[in-house]
Amino acid sequence: NDIEELVDLYSNNRLVASQILGEGVHAEPGQAAEGYTAGYGNLQQDVLTSAFIAAYRGEAINSVGVQNDFVRQDIFDQLPIPNWRLTYNGLSKVPAFQEIFQSVNIQHGYQSELTINSFKTNLLFEPGALNNDGSFYSRLEIPEIAIQESFAPLIGIDIRTQNDISLRAAINRSRTLAMSFVNSQLAETQSQDYQFGFGWLMSDVNIGFLRNIVNNNPKKKKKADSDRDPLNFPGNNRGGNRGGGGGGANVGDLDININFSLRDDVTYNHLLDQGFSEPTRGTKQISFSPAAEYQMHEKLALRIFFDYTKTIPRLSTSFPTSNAAGGIVVRFTLNE
């Protein structure tokens, strides 16, 4: 949902939740005029929690399918949306593609988590007892409820060709909603992440002055495809070659990797009943990381890399930064 639509839905849900939980007229004139029932004002915790969970699901409490029991549930029974993960790898089995691709994986996944970091029994709670706002005390004091949800990935594709070229692209999106009952503020963090990768493992490559070292090596052992990770993306669990690749490739193998990512995230604070939202933090980050590793010998590898990251803040109180690093790494393996 759009940020403003989410806040409007949250605000509207509070009124309906109050009418479901209570009855009669609220003692406060402003609350009574808006239609809030006795003991359940616009900032009463039970009202807020019910409205918050419903808004997270994108539902109006008075809509079809959302019953009174939903509002009257205990907060610990309010489960987030179930998680799922879908993977399709059937394209590589199509006869027309088998001569071109070793594997083609298409992925989609969703994760959600509802978190209550702390809570305690309200010592002032007793049936019918009212606070200074004319609302009932809640049985439990809960400072904050946070819901984190992410599409990881929203859509992702991982391709490996028969000549050891690898391509990977992924779009990730996430949102975190944190409702504070201490100051009645809703903090929302939204982020988008775009990743692109290219990898090419070239076998038996002779490079100029390294030719003699490569040609004189008596052993050539090819690494299994399942152990390669030419794209070197964080979280890729295929194992094997990380940090540039080529560690177990053929003698003279050249492993080229190019990774690019773009991340954009921003946090807004929404003040309920004030119609006011403001960004409190946010950045845009661009990363570019090419690397090449050459396996000169079964125990000796040479890696050249360059890492560049640029961060652009969304707030004028911060300034943009750029970081660049590069170099040459020689790795010599002693164990058999």
Sequence and secondary structure as in RCSB ss.txt:
>XXXX:A:sequence
NDIEELVDLYSNNRLVASQILGEGVHAEPGQAAEGYTAGYGNLQQDVLTSAFIAAYRGEAINSVGVQNDFVRQDI
FDQLPIPNWRLTYNGLSKVPAFQEIFQSVNIQHGYQSELTINSFKTNLLFEPGALNNDGSFYSRLEIPEIAIQES
FAPLIGIDIRTQNDISLRAAINRSRTLAMSFVNSQLAETQSQDYQFGFGWLMSDVNIGFLRNIVNNNPKKKKKAD
SDRDPLNFPGNNRGGNRGGGGGGANVGDLDININFSLRDDVTYNHLLDQGFSEPTRGTKQISFSPAAEYQMHEKL
ALRIFFDYTKTIPRLSTSFPTSNAAGGIVVRFTLNE
>XXXX:A:secstr
  HHHHHHHHHHHHHHHHHHH  S  SSHHHHHHT  TB  TT HHHHHHHHHHHHTT  TTSTT  HHHHHS G
GG      EEEEE  GGGSHHHHTTEEEEEEEEEEEEEEE    EE TT  TT B TTSBB  SEE  EEEEEEE
EEEEEEEEEEETTSEEEEEEEEEEEEEEEETTTTEEEEEEEEEEEEEEEEEESS   GGGHHHHHT        G
GG  TT  TT TT S  SSS TTS TT EEEEEEEEEEEEEEEEEETTTTEEEEEEEEEEEEEEEEEEEEEETTE
EEEEEEEEEEEEESSTTS  EEEEEEEEEEEE    
